[in-house]
Amino acid sequence: MQFEQPAELNRFVDATIPLTWAVRWRSLRSVLPMLLCCSALLVEQVAFRLWLNDRSLLSELPLLVVCSLVPVVLIFVAYEALTRITHRSKRTIKLEPKRVSISPAKYNRIPWKQISAWQVEPLPEGAGFSKLTLSYSLGKGTKHPREWSMVLRQADQEHALISELEHLRQQGVNSTQVARLSAPARPKINTRRVRSMLAVALGLYCILHGLPFLGAGLLPTNRPPDEPQSNSRFTAKEEAKLKRVVRQTFSSPEQFRRSLLTVGGGLTALGAGLYFWGLATPKRNEQEQIPNAQGIVESA
């Protein structure tokens, strides 16, 4: 059984409507540390190539500034386009024997065992309409369930949906509880703490720097003379400069190798620690739901 909601009713269930600058900032602030990480990596790559080719970084400062803004502009344009497309898309939910299909959604096919709750609440501004909220997880280890909502017509869609869920419950397909609120619930905004996302971004930054150093330190120091060099990322001039800097900085190839292992291992270990610590940091509930729900379908 499938239920549809017209796009003009998205304003009741989409927190990004109207799309103001405050809404944009609230949506993008959690990915800001990752954007800064991408910008730093891109600037480093360009600056390293400029240095290898004996070009002044100060004279190329406008190019470096443009490179630092590229990830930010791309993400902002993509967010703007996807958000506006979502605003103009109708919402649908389809109850199938093995899963629930929802649209629009990033994960649009949800197995029944991953659904944790169904909730129906009245809309304060929409006479004759109610709001359906589906809570689900992406796997067994997920601590924070995701939510997806749509508007139902109280006259027919709400009754038909609840009847179908009850029928599926009796068949052993649906084992989750459907709850009906007596009043509209406060919006609940789950956002990951900025400091946890900063830890994840710093962790990836360290890992992306540490793994190449660690890999280079583990590789054999002596390359066979007949080994082809056509796959090198650097030109002959760039390789000559790199070798000259290494000889001037380190007294022997063994010292260079130990330095690579030490720096690479340290950055990789630090990055892994920051990355997993950031992922383990719980999300923050800015507003909690009003706990005045009355169950209308008992859980199995």
HUWORA-V813712 format. One record per residue. OMEGA is omega in degrees with one decimal (999 if undefined). BURIAL is # if it has 24 or more other ideal C-beta (glycine too) atoms within 12 Angstrom, else .. D_LAST is the distance of its C-alpha to the last C-alpha in Angstrom with 1 decimal. Layout:
omega=OMEGA burial=BURIAL d_last=D_LAST
omega=OMEGA burial=BURIAL d_last=D_LAST
//
This chain:
omega=-176.6 burial=. d_last=21.2
omega=178.0 burial=. d_last=23.2
omega=-178.5 burial=# d_last=24.0
omega=177.0 burial=. d_last=27.2
omega=179.6 burial=# d_last=28.8
omega=-177.4 burial=. d_last=32.6
omega=-178.0 burial=# d_last=34.2
omega=177.3 burial=. d_last=36.0
omega=179.6 burial=# d_last=32.7
omega=-177.9 burial=# d_last=32.1
omega=-179.6 burial=# d_last=33.9
omega=-173.6 burial=# d_last=30.9
omega=-178.0 burial=# d_last=28.5
omega=-177.3 burial=# d_last=31.0
omega=179.9 burial=# d_last=32.5
omega=176.0 burial=# d_last=35.5
omega=-1.6 burial=. d_last=36.8
omega=-176.2 burial=. d_last=39.6
omega=178.9 burial=# d_last=40.7
omega=178.6 burial=. d_last=43.0
omega=175.9 burial=. d_last=44.6
omega=177.6 burial=. d_last=42.4
omega=178.8 burial=. d_last=39.3
omega=-179.2 burial=. d_last=41.0
omega=179.3 burial=. d_last=41.8
omega=-178.6 burial=. d_last=38.3
omega=-172.1 burial=# d_last=36.9
omega=-173.7 burial=# d_last=39.6
omega=-179.0 burial=# d_last=40.4
omega=179.6 burial=# d_last=37.8
omega=-179.0 burial=# d_last=39.5
omega=176.8 burial=# d_last=43.0
omega=178.7 burial=# d_last=43.4
omega=176.7 burial=# d_last=42.6
omega=177.6 burial=# d_last=45.0
omega=177.2 burial=# d_last=47.7
omega=179.2 burial=# d_last=47.1
omega=178.6 burial=# d_last=47.6
omega=179.5 burial=# d_last=50.7
omega=179.2 burial=# d_last=52.2
omega=179.9 burial=# d_last=51.7
omega=178.5 burial=# d_last=53.3
omega=178.6 burial=# d_last=56.2
omega=-179.7 burial=. d_last=56.8
omega=-179.1 burial=. d_last=57.0
omega=-179.5 burial=# d_last=59.5
omega=178.7 burial=# d_last=61.5
omega=177.8 burial=# d_last=61.7
omega=177.7 burial=# d_last=63.2
omega=179.7 burial=. d_last=65.6
omega=179.0 burial=. d_last=66.8
omega=-178.6 burial=# d_last=67.3
omega=174.4 burial=. d_last=69.5
omega=177.1 burial=. d_last=71.5
omega=-176.6 burial=. d_last=70.5
omega=178.6 burial=. d_last=70.4
omega=-179.8 burial=. d_last=67.0
omega=179.3 burial=. d_last=68.5
omega=179.9 burial=. d_last=70.0
omega=-178.3 burial=. d_last=66.7
omega=176.8 burial=. d_last=64.7
omega=178.1 burial=. d_last=63.9
omega=179.9 burial=. d_last=62.3
omega=177.9 burial=# d_last=60.2
omega=178.2 burial=. d_last=59.0
omega=179.3 burial=. d_last=58.0
omega=-179.8 burial=# d_last=56.0
omega=-177.9 burial=# d_last=54.2
omega=-175.9 burial=. d_last=53.0
omega=-180.0 burial=. d_last=51.9
omega=-178.8 burial=# d_last=48.3
omega=-178.8 burial=# d_last=47.8
omega=-179.1 burial=. d_last=49.2
omega=-179.7 burial=. d_last=47.2
omega=-179.1 burial=# d_last=43.8
omega=179.3 burial=. d_last=44.7
omega=178.9 burial=. d_last=45.7
omega=178.6 burial=. d_last=42.6
omega=-178.3 burial=# d_last=40.3
omega=-177.4 burial=. d_last=42.3
omega=-177.9 burial=. d_last=42.1
omega=-179.8 burial=. d_last=38.4
omega=179.8 burial=# d_last=37.5
omega=175.5 burial=. d_last=39.7
omega=178.2 burial=. d_last=38.3
omega=178.6 burial=# d_last=34.8
omega=-175.7 burial=# d_last=36.1
omega=-178.0 burial=. d_last=37.4
omega=175.1 burial=# d_last=34.4
omega=-179.6 burial=. d_last=31.9
omega=179.8 burial=# d_last=28.2
omega=172.9 burial=# d_last=25.9
omega=-177.7 burial=# d_last=22.3
omega=179.3 burial=# d_last=21.3
omega=-178.0 burial=# d_last=18.0
omega=-177.3 burial=. d_last=18.6
omega=-175.8 burial=. d_last=16.9
omega=-174.5 burial=. d_last=17.1
omega=171.5 burial=. d_last=17.5
omega=179.8 burial=# d_last=18.1
omega=180.0 burial=# d_last=21.9
omega=179.3 burial=# d_last=23.4
omega=-3.2 burial=# d_last=27.0
omega=178.2 burial=# d_last=29.1
omega=178.4 burial=# d_last=27.5
omega=174.6 burial=. d_last=28.8
omega=-168.8 burial=. d_last=25.7
omega=176.6 burial=. d_last=24.7
omega=-172.3 burial=. d_last=22.4
omega=175.2 burial=# d_last=19.1
omega=-177.3 burial=. d_last=16.8
omega=-177.1 burial=# d_last=13.1
omega=-180.0 burial=. d_last=12.4
omega=178.2 burial=# d_last=14.9
omega=-175.7 burial=# d_last=13.3
omega=-177.6 burial=# d_last=12.3
omega=168.9 burial=# d_last=12.4
omega=-178.9 burial=# d_last=13.6
omega=177.2 burial=# d_last=16.2
omega=-179.0 burial=# d_last=18.6
omega=177.6 burial=# d_last=21.8
omega=176.8 burial=# d_last=25.2
omega=-177.0 burial=# d_last=28.2
omega=-175.2 burial=. d_last=31.3
omega=-175.5 burial=. d_last=33.8
omega=178.8 burial=. d_last=32.2
omega=-179.8 burial=. d_last=32.4
omega=-180.0 burial=. d_last=30.1
omega=173.0 burial=# d_last=27.9
omega=-176.9 burial=# d_last=24.7
omega=176.2 burial=# d_last=23.5
omega=177.5 burial=# d_last=20.4
omega=179.0 burial=# d_last=19.6
omega=176.9 burial=# d_last=17.5
omega=-177.2 burial=# d_last=17.0
omega=177.6 burial=# d_last=17.1
omega=-179.6 burial=. d_last=18.8
omega=179.9 burial=. d_last=21.5
omega=-177.3 burial=. d_last=20.7
omega=-176.3 burial=. d_last=19.3
omega=-178.6 burial=. d_last=22.2
omega=-178.0 burial=. d_last=22.0
omega=-174.1 burial=. d_last=22.2
omega=-178.9 burial=. d_last=22.5
omega=174.4 burial=# d_last=20.1
omega=-179.8 burial=# d_last=21.9
omega=176.3 burial=# d_last=21.6
omega=-174.5 burial=# d_last=22.6
omega=172.9 burial=# d_last=23.3
omega=-179.4 burial=# d_last=24.7
omega=177.3 burial=# d_last=26.0
omega=171.0 burial=# d_last=24.6
omega=-177.0 burial=# d_last=26.7
omega=-175.3 burial=. d_last=25.2
omega=-174.9 burial=. d_last=26.9
omega=-173.9 burial=. d_last=25.1
omega=-178.4 burial=# d_last=23.2
omega=-179.8 burial=# d_last=20.8
omega=-178.6 burial=. d_last=19.9
omega=180.0 burial=. d_last=19.8
omega=-179.1 burial=# d_last=17.5
omega=178.2 burial=# d_last=14.9
omega=179.9 burial=. d_last=15.2
omega=177.8 burial=# d_last=15.0
omega=177.2 burial=# d_last=11.8
omega=177.6 burial=# d_last=10.2
omega=178.1 burial=. d_last=12.0
omega=177.4 burial=# d_last=10.9
omega=178.8 burial=# d_last=7.1
omega=177.4 burial=. d_last=8.4
omega=-179.8 burial=. d_last=10.5
omega=179.4 burial=. d_last=8.1
omega=-178.5 burial=. d_last=10.0
omega=-179.5 burial=# d_last=8.2
omega=-177.5 burial=. d_last=5.2
omega=-176.3 burial=# d_last=7.1
omega=173.3 burial=# d_last=8.0
omega=-178.2 burial=# d_last=11.0
omega=178.3 burial=# d_last=13.7
omega=180.0 burial=# d_last=17.1
omega=179.1 burial=# d_last=20.1
omega=178.9 burial=. d_last=22.9
omega=179.1 burial=. d_last=25.5
omega=-179.5 burial=# d_last=26.1
omega=173.5 burial=# d_last=25.1
omega=177.4 burial=. d_last=27.8
omega=179.2 burial=# d_last=28.1
omega=-176.8 burial=# d_last=26.8
omega=177.0 burial=. d_last=29.2
omega=179.0 burial=. d_last=28.3
omega=176.2 burial=# d_last=31.6
omega=-178.9 burial=# d_last=32.7
omega=-178.8 burial=. d_last=35.6
omega=-178.7 burial=# d_last=39.0
omega=177.1 burial=. d_last=40.1
omega=176.8 burial=# d_last=37.3
omega=175.2 burial=# d_last=38.2
omega=177.3 burial=# d_last=41.8
omega=178.1 burial=# d_last=41.1
omega=-179.3 burial=# d_last=39.4
omega=178.1 burial=# d_last=42.4
omega=177.7 burial=# d_last=45.0
omega=177.5 burial=# d_last=43.2
omega=179.3 burial=# d_last=43.4
omega=179.4 burial=# d_last=47.0
omega=-179.8 burial=# d_last=48.0
omega=-179.0 burial=# d_last=46.3
omega=174.7 burial=# d_last=48.0
omega=-175.1 burial=# d_last=51.3
omega=-177.7 burial=# d_last=50.9
omega=176.6 burial=# d_last=49.8
omega=177.3 burial=. d_last=52.9
omega=-179.0 burial=# d_last=55.1
omega=178.3 burial=# d_last=53.4
omega=178.7 burial=. d_last=53.6
omega=179.3 burial=# d_last=57.3
omega=-179.8 burial=# d_last=58.0
omega=180.0 burial=. d_last=56.5
omega=176.6 burial=. d_last=58.5
omega=-177.1 burial=. d_last=61.9
omega=-177.6 burial=. d_last=64.7
omega=178.8 burial=. d_last=67.2
omega=178.2 burial=. d_last=66.6
omega=-176.6 burial=. d_last=68.6
omega=-178.9 burial=. d_last=71.5
omega=-179.5 burial=. d_last=70.7
omega=-179.5 burial=. d_last=67.1
omega=-178.7 burial=. d_last=66.8
omega=-176.4 burial=. d_last=66.2
omega=-178.6 burial=. d_last=65.5
omega=-178.5 burial=. d_last=61.8
omega=177.4 burial=. d_last=62.6
omega=-173.1 burial=. d_last=61.2
omega=173.8 burial=. d_last=64.5
omega=179.5 burial=. d_last=67.9
omega=179.1 burial=. d_last=70.9
omega=-179.8 burial=. d_last=72.0
omega=177.9 burial=. d_last=68.6
omega=179.4 burial=. d_last=68.4
omega=179.1 burial=. d_last=71.9
omega=178.3 burial=. d_last=71.0
omega=179.8 burial=# d_last=67.9
omega=179.7 burial=. d_last=69.9
omega=179.4 burial=. d_last=72.7
omega=179.4 burial=. d_last=70.3
omega=-179.7 burial=. d_last=68.7
omega=-179.7 burial=. d_last=72.2
omega=-174.9 burial=. d_last=73.3
omega=-174.5 burial=. d_last=70.2
omega=-176.1 burial=. d_last=69.7
omega=-177.6 burial=. d_last=72.4
omega=176.0 burial=. d_last=71.0
omega=179.5 burial=. d_last=68.2
omega=177.0 burial=. d_last=66.7
omega=177.4 burial=. d_last=66.5
omega=179.7 burial=# d_last=64.9
omega=179.1 burial=# d_last=62.3
omega=178.5 burial=. d_last=61.5
omega=177.8 burial=. d_last=61.1
omega=-179.7 burial=# d_last=58.7
omega=-178.8 burial=# d_last=56.6
omega=-178.9 burial=. d_last=56.6
omega=-179.0 burial=. d_last=55.8
omega=178.9 burial=# d_last=53.3
omega=179.6 burial=# d_last=51.5
omega=179.9 burial=. d_last=51.4
omega=-179.9 burial=# d_last=50.2
omega=179.5 burial=# d_last=47.5
omega=178.5 burial=. d_last=46.2
omega=-179.8 burial=. d_last=46.4
omega=179.1 burial=# d_last=44.6
omega=179.0 burial=# d_last=41.7
omega=179.2 burial=. d_last=41.3
omega=-177.3 burial=# d_last=41.3
omega=-176.6 burial=# d_last=39.0
omega=174.8 burial=. d_last=36.2
omega=178.3 burial=. d_last=36.8
omega=178.8 burial=# d_last=36.4
omega=-178.3 burial=# d_last=33.1
omega=-179.3 burial=. d_last=31.7
omega=-175.7 burial=# d_last=32.7
omega=174.9 burial=. d_last=29.7
omega=-179.7 burial=. d_last=29.6
omega=176.5 burial=. d_last=30.7
omega=-178.1 burial=. d_last=28.8
omega=178.1 burial=. d_last=31.6
omega=-177.8 burial=. d_last=29.6
omega=177.2 burial=. d_last=26.3
omega=174.3 burial=# d_last=23.9
omega=-175.6 burial=. d_last=24.2
omega=179.8 burial=. d_last=21.2
omega=-178.1 burial=. d_last=21.2
omega=174.5 burial=. d_last=17.9
omega=-178.0 burial=. d_last=16.2
omega=177.3 burial=. d_last=12.5
omega=172.0 burial=# d_last=12.6
omega=-177.0 burial=# d_last=9.1
omega=177.6 burial=. d_last=6.4
omega=-178.1 burial=. d_last=3.8
omega=999 burial=. d_last=0.0
//
